[in-house]
Amino acid sequence: MHVRFKAARIACASALAPSLALAASLAHAAAPTAYVTTESAGVGVIDLDNLSLAKTYDVGKDGPRGLSLNKDGTRLYVANKTTSDLSEIDTSTGKVVRRVKIGKNPEFVRVFGGKAYVTYEPGESGGPPKPGEPEKDDDANSPPAEIAIVDLKSMKVTHSVKSGHETEGVEFSPDGKLILVTNEGDDTVSVYRVGTGKPVRTVKLTKGSRPRGIKVSPDGKQYVVTLENANKFVVLDGGSLKTVKTVDTKTGPYGVSFDPSGKRLLVAASRDKTLQVFDGTTYEHMQDVPVGQRCWHFSFTPDGSKLLLACGRSNAVYVLDAADYKEIKQIGDLPLAWGIVTYPAAAGSIVGR
C-alpha cells in the first residue's frame, strides 16, 4: 500500500511539473515590467509596481539598442551594435539563449507575426550631420541600409531587404500587410510587404529633414513622421501617403506616439530636452514638458497611468504622471539608456500607438 501510494505521488508530481513550470513562467511574464536597453550596461529591468530598477541583464559589452518582446513577454529580442547581432533573452532568467548575426550597426527591432524585423547599416560611415551642417555626400555612394527578417522559431535570417540610407523607425499598417520604415540618410519612407519584404513604394520627404520616428494614428487613417533636422513632424495620408499637414516642433524630434486614449500625440524633442504634447486629431500644440538629455524613446505603463522616458545622456528613465505630465521620479543607473518597452505591452514610441 505504502509503495503504491509513494509511486502514485511521484507520478502525480511528474505530471504536474510541466504545468507548474508553465504557471511560474506565466506568473513571471504577467508582472508589470519595463525593459530598458543601455548602450554600455546591458538591459535594465524596472519593476513597475514600485518604479525601481529591479535588476540588469548583463549582455556584456554588446551595445544593446533596439528591443522588442514576444506576445507573452517570455522572450526579449535586442539588437546589439558591438556584436552586430540580435540576441534572444529569456526574461525569466535574464540569460541570452540564442543569437543570430544581422550585420553592421543593427538598430531598430520590431517583432510581428512570428518574425523580427531588424534594421542595420552595411555602409555606415559615421553619425548624422549636426543641424546647420551640409548633408554628407558619402551616403549616396555607400551601400543602403537593410532590414533583416528573422524567423523566431529557427532564429535565422530568412532574407534581407534593401532600404534607404540610415534606416531608422519601423511601423506596420493597420491591416498588418505593410511595413513602413524611415530613412534618415536619403529623407524617404520606404514601404514593403510584411513577411516577404517585397518593395511597394518609396515616399520622398523634404531634403535634409532626416525622418526618424513613425507612428500610425489610432484610426489607421494617417501616419505621423518626425523630421529630426527640420524640427517638424509631417502627417501622411494613410492611403496615398501624401503629406496632409506639417507641424513645427522643438529641436530634434524623434520618438513619437499617441497616448492610450488616442486623444494626445507625444513627441520627444530630444535636443531641446522637451516632451511635447499635441492634440491627437488636430495636431495643435498643447503643452511642453521639460525632461532629461537625449530622450529618444518612451512608453506608457501598461495601466496607462504613467509615462516612462529613456533619457540616454541623463543615464536615467524619467517617470511622469500621464494625466498632467508632472515628474514623479527618476530611475538612475541606466547609462546611455536607448529604448524602452513594457510587458504587458503599452503604447509607446517603439510599439503600440
C-alpha positions in Angstrom: 0.0 0.0 0.0 2.8 2.4 1.1 4.8 1.6 -2.0 1.8 2.1 -4.3 1.0 5.4 -2.7 4.6 6.6 -3.0 4.7 5.7 -6.7 1.4 7.4 -7.3 2.6 10.6 -5.6 5.8 10.6 -7.7 3.8 10.1 -10.9 1.4 12.9 -9.9 4.4 15.2 -9.2 5.9 14.4 -12.5 2.7 15.1 -14.3 2.3 18.4 -12.5 5.9 19.6 -13.1 5.4 20.9 -16.6 2.1 22.7 -15.5 3.8 24.3 -12.5 6.7 25.4 -14.7 4.3 26.9 -17.2 2.4 28.6 -14.4 5.6 30.0 -13.0 6.6 31.3 -16.4 3.2 32.9 -17.0 3.3 34.4 -13.5 6.7 36.0 -14.2 5.5 37.3 -17.6 2.4 38.8 -16.1 4.3 41.0 -13.7 4.2 44.6 -15.0 7.8 45.2 -16.1 9.7 47.7 -18.3 12.9 46.8 -20.2 15.4 49.4 -21.0 18.4 49.0 -23.2 21.6 50.8 -22.1 24.4 51.0 -24.6 27.1 50.4 -22.0 25.5 48.4 -19.2 23.1 45.7 -20.6 19.3 45.7 -20.2 17.7 47.3 -17.2 14.6 45.7 -15.7 12.2 48.0 -14.0 9.6 46.8 -11.5 6.6 48.9 -12.4 4.8 48.2 -9.1 7.3 50.2 -7.2 9.0 52.1 -10.0 12.5 50.9 -9.3 15.4 49.2 -11.1 15.0 45.5 -10.1 17.9 44.0 -11.9 20.1 44.3 -15.0 20.6 41.7 -17.6 24.3 41.5 -18.3 24.8 41.1 -22.0 28.5 42.1 -21.9 29.7 44.9 -24.0 27.3 44.2 -26.8 26.0 47.7 -27.1 22.2 46.9 -26.9 19.8 49.4 -28.5 16.6 48.4 -30.3 14.4 45.9 -28.4 11.0 44.2 -28.8 9.1 41.5 -26.8 7.2 38.4 -27.9 3.5 38.3 -27.2 3.7 36.5 -23.8 6.7 38.5 -22.6 8.9 35.5 -22.1 11.4 36.5 -24.8 13.1 39.8 -25.3 14.9 40.5 -28.6 17.7 43.0 -28.6 19.8 44.5 -31.4 23.4 44.8 -30.4 25.7 47.3 -32.1 29.1 45.9 -31.0 28.4 42.3 -31.8 26.3 43.1 -34.9 23.6 40.6 -33.9 20.2 40.0 -32.5 20.0 38.3 -29.1 17.1 36.4 -27.6 16.8 36.8 -23.9 14.8 34.6 -21.6 13.0 37.1 -19.4 12.6 34.6 -16.5 16.4 34.2 -16.2 17.9 37.2 -18.0 20.1 34.8 -20.0 20.8 35.1 -23.7 19.6 31.8 -25.1 20.1 32.3 -28.8 21.8 34.8 -31.2 21.7 35.4 -34.9 24.2 37.5 -36.9 22.5 40.5 -38.5 25.1 42.8 -40.0 26.8 46.1 -39.2 25.1 48.5 -36.9 21.7 46.8 -36.1 19.4 49.3 -34.5 15.6 49.1 -34.6 13.7 45.9 -33.8 10.0 45.1 -34.2 8.5 41.7 -33.5 5.4 41.0 -35.6 3.7 37.7 -36.7 6.4 35.4 -35.5 9.2 37.4 -37.1 11.6 40.1 -36.0 12.3 43.0 -38.4 15.8 44.4 -37.7 17.3 47.4 -39.4 21.0 47.6 -40.0 23.5 49.6 -42.0 26.2 47.8 -44.0 27.5 51.1 -45.3 27.6 53.1 -42.0 30.5 55.6 -42.1 29.7 57.9 -39.1 26.9 59.7 -37.4 24.4 62.1 -38.9 25.3 65.7 -39.6 24.5 68.3 -37.0 21.8 70.9 -37.6 23.1 73.6 -40.0 25.9 71.4 -41.4 25.7 70.4 -45.1 24.5 66.9 -45.9 27.3 64.4 -46.4 27.7 63.1 -50.0 29.1 59.7 -49.0 25.6 58.3 -48.2 24.6 58.3 -51.8 27.7 56.2 -52.7 27.6 53.8 -49.8 25.5 50.6 -49.5 22.0 51.3 -48.4 20.6 50.2 -45.1 18.8 46.8 -44.9 16.0 45.2 -43.0 16.8 41.6 -41.8 13.7 39.4 -41.4 14.3 36.8 -38.7 12.1 33.7 -38.2 11.8 33.5 -34.5 11.2 29.7 -34.5 14.5 28.9 -36.1 16.2 32.2 -35.1 17.6 32.5 -38.6 17.5 35.4 -41.1 15.2 34.3 -43.9 16.1 37.2 -46.1 17.2 40.8 -46.0 15.6 43.7 -47.8 17.5 46.7 -49.1 16.1 50.0 -47.9 17.2 53.7 -48.0 20.2 55.1 -46.2 20.3 55.0 -42.4 17.0 53.3 -41.9 15.5 54.3 -38.5 11.9 53.9 -37.4 9.6 50.9 -38.2 5.8 50.8 -38.3 3.1 48.4 -39.6 -0.1 49.3 -41.4 -3.3 48.7 -39.5 -4.2 45.6 -41.6 -0.8 44.1 -40.9 0.1 43.8 -44.6 2.7 46.6 -45.0 5.8 47.6 -43.1 6.9 51.3 -43.3 10.4 52.4 -42.4 12.0 55.9 -42.2 15.4 56.5 -43.9 17.4 59.4 -42.4 20.1 59.4 -44.9 18.0 60.0 -48.0 14.9 61.6 -46.5 12.4 58.9 -47.5 9.8 56.5 -46.1 10.0 53.0 -47.7 7.1 50.7 -47.8 7.3 46.8 -48.1 5.1 43.8 -47.9 5.1 42.2 -44.5 6.7 38.7 -44.5 8.2 38.8 -48.0 9.8 42.3 -47.8 8.7 43.0 -51.4 9.1 46.7 -52.1 5.8 48.6 -52.6 6.8 52.2 -52.9 9.1 55.0 -51.7 7.9 58.4 -50.3 10.2 61.3 -50.7 10.2 64.0 -47.9 12.0 67.3 -47.6 15.7 67.1 -48.4 17.9 67.3 -45.3 14.9 66.8 -42.9 16.1 63.3 -41.7 12.9 61.4 -40.9 13.2 59.2 -37.7 10.1 58.2 -35.8 7.0 56.9 -37.4 3.6 56.1 -35.9 0.2 55.1 -37.3 -2.8 57.0 -35.9 -5.3 55.1 -33.8 -7.9 55.2 -36.6 -5.3 53.9 -39.1 -6.0 56.8 -41.5 -2.7 58.7 -41.1 1.0 58.3 -40.3 3.0 60.8 -38.3 6.7 61.0 -39.1 9.2 63.1 -37.1 11.8 65.1 -39.0 14.8 65.5 -36.7 16.7 68.2 -38.6 13.7 70.1 -39.9 12.3 70.4 -36.3 8.8 69.3 -37.6 6.6 66.3 -38.0 4.6 65.5 -41.1 1.2 63.8 -41.2 0.8 61.5 -44.1 -2.5 60.2 -45.5 -2.8 56.5 -44.7 -3.7 55.6 -48.3 -1.9 57.9 -50.6 1.0 58.7 -48.2 0.8 62.3 -49.4 1.6 65.0 -46.8 -1.6 66.4 -45.4 -0.1 68.5 -42.7 3.3 69.8 -41.4 3.7 70.8 -37.7 6.6 72.7 -36.1 8.3 71.1 -33.0 11.1 71.9 -30.7 14.6 70.8 -31.9 15.5 67.2 -32.6 12.1 65.4 -32.7 12.5 61.7 -32.7 10.3 59.4 -30.6 6.5 59.7 -31.3 3.4 58.0 -30.0 -0.3 58.6 -29.4 -1.4 58.1 -25.8 -3.6 55.0 -24.9 -6.8 57.1 -25.5 -5.6 58.4 -28.9 -6.5 61.9 -27.8 -2.9 63.1 -27.5 0.2 62.8 -29.6 3.5 62.9 -27.8 6.8 63.9 -29.4 10.2 63.6 -27.8 12.2 66.7 -28.9 15.5 65.3 -27.7 17.8 68.2 -28.5 15.6 70.6 -26.6 15.2 68.2 -23.7 11.4 68.5 -24.0 8.4 66.2 -24.3 5.8 67.9 -26.5 2.1 67.3 -26.3 -0.2 67.8 -29.3 -3.9 67.2 -29.9 -4.3 63.7 -31.3 -6.7 64.8 -34.0 -6.0 68.4 -35.0 -2.2 68.2 -34.1 -2.4 71.6 -32.4 0.3 72.2 -29.8 -0.9 71.9 -26.2 2.0 71.6 -23.8 5.8 71.4 -23.4 7.3 69.3 -20.6 11.0 69.6 -19.5 12.7 66.2 -19.4 16.3 64.9 -19.5 19.0 64.8 -22.1 18.7 62.7 -25.3 15.3 61.2 -24.5 14.7 59.3 -27.7 12.1 56.7 -26.8 9.3 56.4 -24.3 6.5 54.2 -23.2 3.3 54.4 -21.1 2.9 51.9 -18.3 0.5 49.0 -19.1 -2.2 50.7 -17.0 -1.7 54.0 -18.8 -1.2 55.9 -15.6 2.5 56.9 -16.1 4.9 57.7 -18.8 8.5 56.4 -18.9 11.2 58.2 -21.0 14.6 56.6 -21.7 17.0 59.6 -21.5 20.4 58.5 -22.7 22.6 61.4 -21.7 20.9 61.7 -18.3 21.6 58.0 -17.7 18.1 57.5 -16.4 14.4 56.8 -17.0 12.2 59.8 -16.3 8.8 58.9 -14.8 5.9 61.3 -15.5 2.3 61.3 -14.4 0.4 60.5 -17.6 -2.5 62.8 -16.6 -0.7 66.1 -16.1 2.9 65.1 -17.2 4.4 66.2 -13.9 7.6 64.4 -13.0 7.2 61.6 -10.4 10.8 60.4 -10.1 13.9 59.4 -12.0 15.2 55.9 -12.1 19.0 56.1 -12.4 21.9 53.7 -13.0 20.9 53.3 -16.7 23.9 54.6 -18.6 23.2 55.7 -22.2 19.6 54.4 -22.0 18.4 53.9 -25.6 14.9 52.3 -25.8 12.1 51.1 -23.5 9.2 48.7 -23.8 6.9 47.1 -21.3 5.0 43.9 -20.5 2.1 43.8 -20.8 2.5 45.8 -23.9 1.7 49.5 -23.8 1.5 52.5 -26.1 4.9 54.0 -26.9 7.4 55.2 -29.4 8.7 51.7 -30.2 5.5 49.7 -30.1 1.7 50.3 -29.8 0.3 53.8 -30.5 
